Amino acid sequence: FQDFATAPHVMVGGETGAGKSVLVRSMLASLFELAPQNETEIVVCYCKVSADFAAFKDRPNLWQGRIVSDAEEAAEILSSFADEMDKRYRLMEYGAKDIAEVPQSARPKYTVIVIDELADLIDVSSDAEGHLVRLAQKARSAGMYLLLATQRPDAKTLSGRLRDNLPTKIALKTGKRQSS
């Protein structure tokens, strides 16, 4: 058990059948139960047509009340959250070191962005990884956190800049030792 704010960005890696989606669903269940609904929004992008995350579709703090399953739309959403991060930084211009120091009346909701099947998203959109790198570098103090899952979190799939900015890594069973 750990507060997401102390493990701000998480990468889960593991081969097919290793339990990535099960782990991510368990983490989501905890977030939906424990995070204050009026202070937290959770964005779930699962770039596969599947019912794996359907159990969360009626949660009140699910972003826009839906699971995003289209990779191109997910890439556009990442772009909008990178812009949102910049707006949040403008809120902090006058001395706040993170979003928690912004007055409650002006403070936006904390945002957790969950992407399962990350490699599929990166294959579809050449811009997605750039937005993720920006978010991974700066989003934590803006109250935005990443939870990413992929089969191969290696250099062929993800850039070093992205991997280096995801400080919490969970390695499940992988095909190659280098992938873990």
C-alpha positions as CSV (number, residue, x, y, z in Angstrom):
1,F,0.0,0.0,0.0
2,Q,1.4,3.4,-1.0
3,D,0.1,6.9,-1.6
4,F,0.2,7.6,-5.3
5,A,1.6,11.1,-4.6
6,T,4.8,9.5,-3.2
7,A,5.2,7.2,-6.2
8,P,4.0,9.7,-8.8
9,H,4.4,8.0,-12.1
10,V,4.2,4.2,-12.4
11,M,5.3,1.9,-15.2
12,V,4.0,-1.7,-15.2
13,G,5.7,-4.1,-17.6
14,G,5.1,-7.7,-18.3
15,E,4.4,-10.1,-21.1
16,T,1.0,-11.3,-22.2
17,G,-0.7,-13.2,-19.4
18,A,1.6,-11.9,-16.8
19,G,-1.1,-9.9,-15.0
20,K,-0.6,-6.3,-16.1
21,S,-4.2,-5.6,-16.6
22,V,-5.2,-7.4,-13.4
23,L,-2.6,-5.3,-11.5
24,V,-3.8,-2.1,-13.1
25,R,-7.5,-2.9,-12.4
26,S,-6.6,-3.6,-8.8
27,M,-4.8,-0.3,-8.5
28,L,-7.8,1.5,-10.1
29,A,-10.2,-0.2,-7.7
30,S,-8.1,1.2,-4.9
31,L,-8.0,4.7,-6.4
32,F,-11.7,4.8,-7.0
33,E,-12.4,3.7,-3.5
34,L,-9.8,5.7,-1.6
35,A,-9.3,8.9,-3.6
36,P,-11.8,11.7,-2.6
37,Q,-14.3,11.9,-5.5
38,N,-14.7,15.6,-5.4
39,E,-10.9,16.1,-5.5
40,T,-9.8,13.4,-8.0
41,E,-10.5,12.5,-11.6
42,I,-9.3,9.3,-13.2
43,V,-8.7,9.0,-16.9
44,V,-8.6,5.4,-18.2
45,C,-7.3,4.7,-21.7
46,Y,-7.3,1.0,-22.8
47,C,-6.4,0.9,-26.4
48,K,-8.1,-2.4,-27.1
49,V,-11.7,-3.3,-27.6
50,S,-12.4,-5.2,-24.4
51,A,-14.5,-5.3,-21.3
52,D,-11.5,-5.4,-19.0
53,F,-12.2,-2.0,-17.4
54,A,-16.0,-1.9,-17.8
55,A,-16.4,-2.3,-14.0
56,F,-15.3,1.3,-13.6
57,K,-17.6,2.9,-16.2
58,D,-20.1,4.1,-13.6
59,R,-17.7,5.6,-11.1
60,P,-18.5,9.3,-10.4
61,N,-14.8,10.4,-10.7
62,L,-14.1,8.6,-14.0
63,W,-13.1,11.3,-16.5
64,Q,-16.1,12.1,-18.7
65,G,-17.8,9.0,-17.4
66,R,-16.2,6.7,-19.9
67,I,-13.2,4.5,-20.8
68,V,-11.2,5.7,-23.8
69,S,-10.6,2.8,-26.2
70,D,-9.5,4.6,-29.3
71,A,-5.7,5.1,-29.6
72,E,-6.0,8.2,-31.7
73,E,-8.4,9.8,-29.3
74,A,-6.1,8.8,-26.4
75,A,-3.3,10.7,-28.1
76,E,-5.4,13.8,-28.5
77,I,-6.4,13.5,-24.8
78,L,-2.7,13.4,-23.8
79,S,-2.1,16.6,-25.8
80,S,-5.0,18.3,-23.9
81,F,-3.6,17.2,-20.6
82,A,-0.2,18.5,-21.5
83,D,-1.9,21.9,-22.1
84,E,-3.8,21.5,-18.8
85,M,-0.5,21.0,-17.0
86,D,0.8,24.3,-18.4
87,K,-2.4,26.0,-17.2
88,R,-1.9,24.5,-13.7
89,Y,1.6,25.8,-13.6
90,R,0.3,29.3,-14.3
91,L,-1.8,28.9,-11.1
92,M,1.3,28.2,-9.2
93,E,3.3,31.3,-10.5
94,Y,2.9,33.2,-7.3
95,G,4.9,31.0,-4.9
96,A,3.2,27.6,-4.8
97,K,5.7,24.8,-5.3
98,D,2.9,22.3,-6.1
99,I,-0.9,22.3,-6.7
100,A,-1.6,21.4,-3.0
101,E,-0.4,24.9,-2.1
102,V,-2.9,26.6,-4.5
103,P,-5.9,27.9,-2.5
104,Q,-8.7,25.3,-2.4
105,S,-11.1,27.6,-4.2
106,A,-8.8,27.8,-7.3
107,R,-7.3,24.3,-7.0
108,P,-8.1,21.9,-9.9
109,K,-8.8,18.2,-9.2
110,Y,-5.9,15.8,-9.0
111,T,-5.8,13.8,-12.2
112,V,-4.6,10.2,-12.6
113,I,-4.0,9.2,-16.3
114,V,-4.0,5.4,-16.7
115,I,-2.9,3.9,-20.0
116,D,-2.9,0.1,-20.5
117,E,-1.4,-1.2,-23.8
118,L,0.9,1.8,-24.1
119,A,2.9,0.4,-27.0
120,D,-0.3,0.3,-29.1
121,L,-0.9,3.9,-28.4
122,I,2.7,4.9,-29.3
123,D,2.4,2.8,-32.5
124,V,-0.7,4.7,-33.6
125,S,0.4,8.2,-32.7
126,S,3.9,9.6,-33.2
127,D,3.0,12.5,-30.9
128,A,1.8,10.4,-27.9
129,E,5.2,9.7,-26.5
130,G,6.3,13.4,-26.6
131,H,3.2,14.3,-24.6
132,L,3.9,11.5,-22.2
133,V,7.5,12.7,-21.7
134,R,6.3,16.2,-21.0
135,L,3.8,15.0,-18.5
136,A,6.3,12.6,-16.8
137,Q,8.8,15.4,-16.5
138,K,6.5,18.1,-15.0
139,A,3.0,16.9,-14.2
140,R,3.5,15.7,-10.6
141,S,3.7,19.2,-9.1
142,A,0.7,20.1,-11.2
143,G,-1.3,17.3,-9.5
144,M,-1.3,14.9,-12.5
145,Y,0.0,11.4,-12.2
146,L,0.7,8.6,-14.8
147,L,0.0,4.9,-14.5
148,L,1.3,3.2,-17.7
149,A,1.4,-0.5,-18.6
150,T,3.0,-2.2,-21.6
151,Q,4.4,-5.6,-22.6
152,R,7.8,-4.3,-23.4
153,P,9.1,-1.3,-21.5
154,D,12.4,-1.5,-23.3
155,A,14.4,0.9,-25.5
156,K,12.8,-0.4,-28.7
157,T,9.3,0.5,-27.4
158,L,9.8,3.5,-25.2
159,S,12.4,6.3,-25.3
160,G,15.0,6.7,-22.5
161,R,13.5,10.1,-21.7
162,L,10.1,8.5,-20.9
163,R,11.5,5.6,-19.0
164,D,13.9,7.8,-17.0
165,N,10.9,10.0,-15.9
166,L,8.8,7.1,-14.6
167,P,10.5,6.5,-11.2
168,T,8.3,3.7,-10.0
169,K,8.6,0.5,-12.0
170,I,6.8,-2.8,-11.5
171,A,8.2,-5.7,-13.5
172,L,6.0,-8.7,-13.9
173,K,7.1,-11.8,-16.0
174,T,8.9,-10.6,-19.1
175,G,10.3,-12.5,-22.1
176,K,13.8,-11.0,-21.7
177,R,15.7,-10.0,-18.6
178,Q,16.5,-6.6,-20.1
179,S,12.7,-5.8,-20.3
180,S,12.4,-6.1,-16.6
